[in-house]
C-alpha cells in the first residue's frame, strides 16, 4: 500500500495509535501526524524528533488536541 493509503488509515483510526506503527518517513509528515493527533493527543509521542523540536508544529498540535502537550 502506498504511504497515501497509510495516511488515510491513521486519519480513520479511532484511537490514533496507528502512528506508533508508521514508517519513519510518515512520522515526519506534518499532515499525517496531525491527523493522528486529532484522534489522540498522545500520538505526538510517536512523531519524529524533528517535528517534536519544531515550535510551530507543536503549537499546531496543541490546537488540534490539547492533550498533545
C-alpha positions in Angstrom: 0.0 0.0 0.0 1.3 3.5 -0.7 2.0 6.0 2.0 -1.1 7.9 1.0 -3.2 4.8 2.0 -1.4 4.6 5.3 -2.0 8.2 5.9 -5.7 7.7 5.3 -5.7 4.7 7.7 -4.3 6.9 10.5 -6.9 9.6 9.8 -9.6 7.0 10.2 -8.1 5.1 13.1 -10.3 6.0 16.1 -7.6 5.9 18.7 -4.7 7.5 16.8 -2.4 4.6 17.9 -1.6 3.7 14.3 1.2 6.4 14.3 3.2 4.1 16.6 3.5 1.6 13.8 4.0 4.1 10.9 7.3 4.4 9.0 9.9 6.9 10.0 9.0 8.9 6.8 5.3 9.1 7.8 6.2 10.1 11.4 7.9 13.1 9.9 4.9 14.1 7.7 3.1 17.0 9.4 -0.3 16.3 7.9 -0.1 12.6 8.8 1.0 13.3 12.4 -1.7 16.0 12.9 -4.4 13.6 11.6 -3.3 11.1 14.3 -3.1 13.8 17.0 -6.7 14.9 16.2 -7.7 11.4 17.2 -5.4 11.0 20.2 -3.1 13.7 21.6 -0.7 11.0 22.8 0.1 10.2 19.2 2.6 13.1 19.5 4.8 10.7 21.4 5.4 8.8 18.2 6.1 11.8 16.0 9.6 12.3 14.7 12.1 14.1 16.9 12.3 16.8 14.2 8.6 17.6 14.4 8.7 17.5 18.2 11.5 20.1 18.1 9.5 22.3 15.8 7.8 25.0 17.9 5.3 26.0 15.2 4.3 22.3 14.7 3.9 21.9 18.5 1.6 24.9 18.6 -0.4 23.4 15.7 -0.6 20.0 17.6 -1.9 21.7 20.7 -4.6 23.5 18.6 -5.7 20.1 17.1 -5.8 18.4 20.5 -4.9 19.9 23.9 -3.7 16.5 25.2 -0.8 16.7 22.7 1.2 18.6 25.3 
